[in-house]
Amino acid sequence: MDLLNTLVDKGLRREPLSRAEALAVLGTSDDELLDVVAAAGKVRRHWFGRRVKLNYLVNLKSGLCPEDCSYCSQRLGSTAGILKYTWLKPHEASEAAAAGLAGGAKRVCLVASGRGPTDRDVDRVSDTIKAIKDQNEGVEVCACLGLLSDGQAERLREAGADAYNHNLNTSEATYGEITTTHTYADRVDTVQKAHAAGLSACSGLIAGMGESDEDLVDVVFSLRELDPDSVPVNFLIPFEGTPLAKEWNLTPQRCLRILAMVRFVCPDAEVRIAGGREVHLRTMQPLALHLANSIFLGDYLTSEGQAGKADLEMIADAGFEVEGADQVTLPEHRATATAGGGCGSGESAGCGSHAGGGCGSHESEGAGAGCGSHAGGGVCGSAASAPAAATPAGEARTDLVAVRRRGAGTDLAPNA
């Protein structure tokens, strides 16, 4: 396809796509899907080789959130049967992080539910960052605490945080239909605060909330303008007890097209497959590694993910390798933060903004659950379950959603 050849050339040169080109990727047919994956895979390999970065979530404070984000199991009014607990102590969070680091993760994402941190909360998280870094030389730490007030990003940076996650989640035009207790502009402001403080910005989206192709392109282009280093792509898990419980709109093919579009628009950004990959990609997860260069290991915030051992086997079987602690994730021009080149732009802004997943946002990672088994079984579901049949869009697969009952906030060992 001439379109794909053009997109590959643009991706290798970091030239911006047009909206029409991005929409065309989402509009390709199933017959063209492998061609789309192969083309976007060339861009992924050019900037990131065959490395896969592993990230690990630690839910510092679960549930009890005053915000009304429709996709979130921790939202105000949620009746989802999730774990609810207040702040973990620094040593508890450090012990939880150790499990993921032992499994190969190089970044720990510290997440707390709520509108945003108080100054006392920033002190708590600062102590936790120090505890983790004292025990693990070279580890990256990303914080995801909600909307930031003036000066808080700087304090987190001084405490040793490397990155801050805050997702845009969906397009500005439809944001008010998803959340009413804060605005799209509030989210953009927090990403900009993280940037200004010298933190690596992590911001992404949630797909599957009933949005149109135009909405998806809008939010990814907005991210490109914000220029985040990492762009998490969450796939909604419709948790029972939330307003979006009946929104089952995704197929594996749709998810792959979305990831390909994000890669073409943000060619040199860390594209992370975040919440929901096990539920919606299922047995096509290995194909997604040709598009994204980063995943979460183990469980999410309020839901279970694929067994950590299965993640590592999947990466190896697909011909990829886990990125080592001594390897730099981003291309040199981004890692050195020179010239301002962004994801998808030869000379100006790139892909940015912490929107809703990423280093683990309380709004999407927890709701965008996984489906791994307690026993560490296959790609999706429990070890005892039958293989999952192909699921057309709109057909609920609630059997693939498991509330997290282990790890942080419990007495059980984590999945890592």
N, C-alpha and C positions, 0 to 999 in steps of 0.2 A: 504494500500500500504506500502510495506517495506520501500520505499524511504521516505515517509512522516513520518513514525515512527523514522527513522534515523535523519531526519531534526529536528523533535521536540526535540529529545534527545540532538542534537548538540546545538540547540537554548537555551535550559535550562542550558547548561553548558558553553555557549559562545564559542563553538568550531567552527573554520572556516569551511565553506562549500568548496567543490571543485567546479571548474568551471562546471564540468559535472553535478553536483547536481543542481546548480543554473539554468543551461540550461534546465534540466529536468522539473523543476517547470514551466518554460515558455512554455514547450512543452506538458503539460498535456491537456487532452481533456475537452470539456464542461461537459461530464458525470462525470468527476472527480473533477469539480470545487469546489463543496461544501465540498468535503473531503480536498482539498487544503486549503480553507478558515478556516475550523475547525482546521486543524493542525497548521497553522500559528497563529490562534487565541489563541491557548494554550500558545504559546511563548509570544504573546502580553500580555495576562492576567498575566503570571508569572512575568513579569517585570513591568507592568504598571496597573495591575488590570483592572477595568472598567472605568477608568478616561479618559476624553477627554480634552486636553488642547486647549483653544481658543486663537487665535492670531488675531491681528487687524492691517491692513495695513494703513499707511498714506503716500500718494504720495507727497513728499515735492516739487518736481520739475518734471513736466510732459512734455514729448516730447523733441524736440530740441536736440536729442542725435547724436553725430558725429560717433558712431559706427555702423557697418553694420550687426548686428546679424539678421539672416534671419527670425527668429521666432517672432521678436519684433515689436509691433505696434508703438514704439517710435524711431525706427531705422532711420538712415540717408536714405532719399529717400522714407520713408513710406508715402503712400497717405491715410492711415486709418484716419477716421474723429474723432480722439481722442481729448480730452482736452489738451491744451498746455498752460503752465504758468511757470513762473520762481519761485524762492524760496518762500515758505510760510514763514511768520514771525513766531517766536517762539510761540506767543500767539495763532495764527491761527492753528498751528500744534497741540498745546496742546488742543484746543477746539475740533479739529477733533478726537484726541485720546480719549477724554473723552466719546464720544459716544460709542466707542467700549468697553471701560472699563466698562461702565454702562451696557452693554449687557452681561458681563461675561468674557471678555478677560482678561488675566493676562499678556500678552506680547504685546507691541506695536512695530511694525516694521516700521522704518523710512527709506523710499526709495527715491533715487533721480536718475534721468536719467543722463547719461554722462559716459565718459570713466573712470573717477575717480575724487575724490575731490581735489580742490586746498586747500592750508592751510587756506584761508579765508572761504572756504566751511566747513572745519572741525570746525572752530570757530562758524559758523552759526548753525551747527548741535549740537555742544556742548551746545550752548545757548538753543536750543530746548529740548535737553535731560534734562537740568536743569529745564526748565519750566514744563515739564511733570512730573518729579519726585517731584518737589516742591508741585504739586497739587495732586499727587497720591502716597501715601506711599506704598512701596513694589512692585510697578509695575516693570516688566522687560522691558528693552529697547534694541532692536536689530537694528543696523544700516546696511544699504545696499547701498553703495555709489559707487560701482565699484572697480577698481583696486587701491590698496593703495600704497603710497610711504613710504619710511622709516620714522618711527617715528609717522605716523598718527594713527596707531592702538593704540599705547601707549597713545596718546592724547585723543582719544575717550574713552579709558578705564578710564583715569583720570577724564574725564567729567561725568562719571557715566554709560557709555554703558555697558551692560552685555554680549552682543553677537554681532557677525558680520556675515552677510550672503554674500556668494559669491559662486555661483553654478558652477559645472563643466559642466553641461548640457548634454553632450554626450561624446562618447569615444574619446580618444586622436587621434585614427586613422582617424576619420571622422570629427574632429573639424574644420579643414580648409575648409570643404565644407559648413559649417554653418556660420562661421565668418572669415573675413580676416583682420580686423583692430586690432586684438590682438590675442595672441596665447593661447593654452591650458596651456602652462607653466606659462604664466602670471597669469592665474587663480589659479593654484596650489600655486604660490608664495604668492598671497594675502591671501589664507587660512592659509598658514604657518605663515605669519606675524600676523594674528589675534590670532592664537594659542600662538605664542611667547609672545604676549603682555598680555596674561592672559584672553583674551576674549573667551567666549564659541563659538566654530565654528559651523556655520550652513551652510551646503552645500549639494546640491542635483542634480537633473537631470530633463530633459524634455523628456517625451516619446511621440511618435507619429510623429516624424519628418522624417519618412521613414527609421529609423535605423533597423538593424537586431537584433535578439536575442543576438548574440555575442556582438554587440555594447552595449546593455543594461547591460549585465553581466560585460563587461569591465569597464564601468563607475561606476557601483556599487562596484566592487572590488577596483577600484581606490579610491573611497570614503572611503571604509573600511580602506585602508592604511593611509588615511589622518586623520581618527578618529574624525569626527565631532560629537558633541553631538546631533544635530538634522539634519535629512535628509529629505528635502522637495521633494516630488514627484509631478512634474507638468505634466499635460496632455495638449499637444499643442492645443490651439484654433487657427485655421487657419483664421486669420484676413484678410478680404479683404483689399488690398493695401499693402500686404507684400509678399515676395517671396514664402512663404509656404502656401499661401491662399488655394491651392488645395489639401493639404495633410490631407485628412480625413482617417486615417489609424486605428483608435481605435474602439473597441467595449467595452461594460461594462465588458465582460468576460476577455478580454485582459488586461484591467486596473486592475482588481482584481488579475490576475496572476502576474503582475508586482509588485503590492504592496506586495503580498505574498513573492515573491522572495527577495524584499528589506528587509522585516521583517526577513526572515531566515538568510540573509547575515549579517544584522545589528540588532541582536535580542534585544539588550539593549539600542539602540539609540531611540530618539524621532523621529518616522516616521510621517511626516506631509503630509496630502493630501492637495496639494496647488492648483494652478490655473487649471481650466478645469474640476474639479470634477463634477460640475453640468451638463456640456455639454456632457461628455463622460460616466460617471457612471449613471447619471440620476436616475431612481427609484431604482438602486442598491447601492446608496450611503450608506444606513444603513449597508449593508454587509461589506463595506470597513472599517467601524469603528471596526470590529473584527480584522483588520490588522494594521491600523494606530491608533495612540493615540493622534493625534493633527490635527487640521484643522484651516483654516482662517474663521473668522466670517465676514459676510457681503460682501461688494464689494472688488474687486481687484484694481490694479493700474489704468488701463484704461478701464476695463470692469466691468459689473455688475455681482454680485454673487447672490446666493439664499438669500431670505429675512432672516434677522437675526432671526426673530421669528420662521421661518420654520427650521432653523438650530437647535435651542434649542429644538423644538418639536421632530425633528428627533432623536436627541441624547437621549432624555427621552424615546421615544417610542421604541427605539432599546435596552433599558435596560442599558444604560450607564449614567454616571453622569459627569457634568462639573467640571473640576479640580478647586479647590478653591485656592485663593491667598496664603493661609497658607500651601498648600501642595507642596512638592518638586516633580518636574516632574521626574527627572532622578533617577535611582536606586542608592543606597548609594555609591556603588563603583565608579560610574561615578560622582555623585554630589560632592563627596569629592576629586575628582581628584587624587586618590591615586593608586599606583601600575600600572598605565598606561593601564589598561584593556580597550580594545576598543569594538566597536560593532562588534561582530562576532569573537572575539579572546579571548581565555582563558588567554593568558599571554601577548600578544603584541598588535599590532595596531588594531583599530577598523574601523569603518565606517567613513570616513571623507571627508571633502571638500565641500566648499560653491560653488556649481556649477551653479545653474540657477534658482531658485525658492525661496523657503525657506522663510526667513523672508521677503520675498517680493523682488525679484530681478526685476529691471526695464526691464530685458530681457524676463522674462517668466510670472511673475504674471500678468502683464498688458496684455500680449498677450494671456494668458491662461485664458480667461475670464470666467465669470459666466453667468447665464441665469436667475437670479431671476427677479421677477416682481416688478414694482414700488409699487404695492399694497400689496406686501408681500404674494403673492399667493403660489402655490404648490412648488413641488420639482424643477421644471424646467419650464422656459417659463413664459409668462405673465398670469395673472389671467384669462384673457379672451380666452387664446389659448386652442385648443383641446389637449387631452393627446398625448404625443409623442409616435409614434410607434417605435418598435425596429429598430435600424439602423445598417445595415451591414457595415463592414469596407469599406471605400472608398466612401460612400454615404454622400454628404455634408448636414449638418444640420445648415445652416447659420441662420436659424430662432432662434437658441438657443444662438446666440452671440449678446449681447447688449453692445454698447459703454457706459461707465460710464458718466452720465450727472449730478451727484449729489455728495454731500460730498466735500472733499478737492478741492479747486480751483473753487468752485461754491457758489452760495448763497442758495442752497437747502440743506435740512437736509440729513445727511449720512444714509446709510443702515447699521444698526448695531443691 
